[in-house]
Amino acid sequence: MFGSTLYAYRLGGQAGLVDEVFVQRIYDVGTLPEHPVIVDCGANIGIATFFFVHTYPGCRVVAFEPDSDAYEMLQ
């Protein structure tokens, strides 16, 4: 995706998230200001974060994830 490889520690739910975020585009909010700040609370492994960075060039994403396993993948 976008020339990158996404890794997950559990494939089960991640495929559904990829579908929601990239196919259904549930986080596509349309046009944003030139340099928006997007807060991703509960970022999991970063699928939505990845979407924001590639959909809204110039944005700054602040991502939070409390689960240590997911946070490791997010990094």
C-alpha positions in Angstrom: 0.0 0.0 0.0 1.5 3.3 -1.1 4.7 1.4 -1.7 4.9 0.2 1.9 4.3 -3.0 3.7 2.0 -3.2 6.8 2.8 -5.6 9.5 0.4 -6.9 12.2 0.8 -9.1 15.2 -2.7 -10.6 14.7 -4.1 -10.7 11.2 -7.8 -11.4 12.2 -9.1 -7.9 12.9 -6.5 -6.0 10.9 -7.8 -7.1 7.5 -11.2 -5.6 8.4 -9.6 -2.4 9.6 -7.7 -2.1 6.3 -10.9 -2.6 4.4 -12.7 0.1 6.5 -9.9 2.6 6.3 -8.7 2.2 2.7 -11.6 0.7 0.8 -14.6 2.2 2.6 -12.6 5.3 3.5 -14.4 5.8 6.8 -11.8 8.4 7.9 -11.9 10.5 4.8 -13.3 13.8 6.0 -12.8 15.7 2.7 -10.7 18.8 2.4 -8.7 19.9 5.4 -6.5 23.0 6.0 -3.1 23.0 4.5 -1.2 21.7 7.6 -3.9 20.0 9.8 -3.1 18.4 13.2 -4.9 15.0 13.4 -5.1 13.2 16.8 -5.5 9.4 16.5 -6.6 8.2 19.9 -6.4 4.4 20.1 -4.1 4.2 17.1 -3.7 0.4 17.4 -0.9 -0.6 14.9 -1.3 2.6 12.9 -3.5 1.7 10.0 -5.6 5.0 10.3 -2.4 6.9 11.1 -0.9 5.6 7.8 -4.1 6.6 6.0 -4.0 10.2 7.4 -0.3 10.7 6.5 -0.9 9.6 2.9 -4.3 11.2 2.4 -3.5 14.6 3.9 0.0 15.5 2.9 1.6 18.1 5.2 -0.5 16.9 8.2 0.9 16.2 11.6 -0.5 13.1 13.3 -0.4 12.7 17.0 -1.1 9.0 17.8 -1.8 7.4 21.1 -2.0 3.7 21.9 -2.1 2.2 25.4 -1.7 -1.5 24.4 2.0 -2.3 24.6 1.9 -4.9 21.8 0.0 -2.6 19.4 2.2 0.3 20.4 5.3 -1.6 19.4 3.9 -2.2 16.0 2.8 1.4 15.7 6.3 2.6 16.2 
